[in-house]
Amino acid sequence: PASATLAPGGDVTVGGVPLLELAERYGTPVYVLDEDEVRARARAWRRALPDADVVYAAKAFLCRAVVDWMEQEGLGLDVCSAGELELAATRGFPAERIVLHGNAKSPADLRTALRLGVGRIVIDSAGEIASLAARVPGPGPQQVMVRVLPGIEAGGHRKIRTGGEGQKFGLSLANGDAEDAIARVVGQPCLELVGLHCHLGSQISSPEPYARAVRRLVPLLARIRDRHGITLPELDLGGGFAVAHRPGDPAPAPAAYGRRIHDELIRSCAAADFPVPRLTVEPGRSIMAPAGVALYRVLAVKRTGGRVFAAVDGGMSDNPRPALYGARYTVRRVGRSTAAPMRATTVVGRHCEAGDVLAESVELPDDLRPGDVLAVPASGAYHVSMASGYNLTGRPPVVAVRAGRSRPLMRRETFEDHRSRDIGL
Ligand code: LLP
């Protein structure tokens, strides 16, 4: 992974390009994506579950180049808005490989999905069934899945757990909402129910919750067969596979998740006497996070109250994850190695909030000074895609590296971009 090349000492390179050179060429903050690493991780998922569809969760990070990479590696795309759909369409991504999600799909989301002919629309609420059916052009049928809320608590932080009872996603298995919705979908001739979906949460660092989901959903597939006489051919277990942000963080390889899921599927289907459905998984973070590195420049160093603060030229506007989820990262200085001892340093951003902390108490050289470049590994997912325009600092550019060369994928947001939206009076 891009993070593994950040070994202590010497010149740090990603994709064969020194990070310092990238900071100088593109300015900071900048996000660097290792193209080979993204592709290798996409392939690792395909190898982990050779009979499954692997659908990349676009929300982790999407731009036109990434759409192309996923297309070329044979993955599908999980999208949740007309915007993500339009972006995929600009590259002619095969619509039949797109899955549309969302607990509140707007008319524009549905219109765009139906116009482009997406492969699957995942129904998340009972009310959505009739409104989707009313929009399907001609006799259809539009292929759909029903998102089941399996009542399984899993995930790295309360805010990214989506499988337990009592939150906004899916239709509850426990209270019968899922089976009611399934009956209504089956009653709509223009909708074709092809399978069940669930998504448990994110940063799930063990395969066991997925095995549990299989043990709950396969019996539901068997009940649907008994009640409606239809044998659903697909089961989508969503994404949520953990990555390591710091050495030692638990992060099973795709193969480990794949093996456990596959074994449990075979076992549960045998127990329910149900034919093994085609699996889908929707990894986002696990493909993109380890392939990305964020680079910042130190603007100020402050020693106060027994602490050392290194303030950098980005912050919560390009990485809101520490503030939102208490996410922890490692930080490395690149391009300048000295004999200075290491010292616990808190890396903070430039935004006007005390909570704008990128990394609390990380080990950095004691002679840190303005102008030094800091690298934050495992930054490829849910940073740029969640970046905001806070304080008008401008969203950072994204650069791809491969075989010793770099190319810009997205340019830095400028004041002119902002001004052009602010139409005044
Ligand atoms: N499928 C569905 C239906 C999802 O909602 C998500 C993520 C995924 C797949 C992909 O999950 P992944 O493999 O990337 O964990 N902003 C948060 C993460 C939110 C995830 C939302 N849904 C964060 O930065 O931790």
Boltz pocket constraint, residues with backbone or C-beta under 6 A from the ligand:
constraints:
  - pocket:
      binder: B
      contacts: [[A, 57], [A, 59], [A, 60], [A, 78], [A, 101], [A, 160], [A, 199], [A, 201], [A, 202], [A, 203], [A, 238], [A, 239], [A, 240], [A, 241], [A, 282], [A, 283], [A, 284], [A, 285], [A, 286], [A, 321], [A, 325], [A, 381], [A, 382], [A, 386]]
      max_distance: 6.0
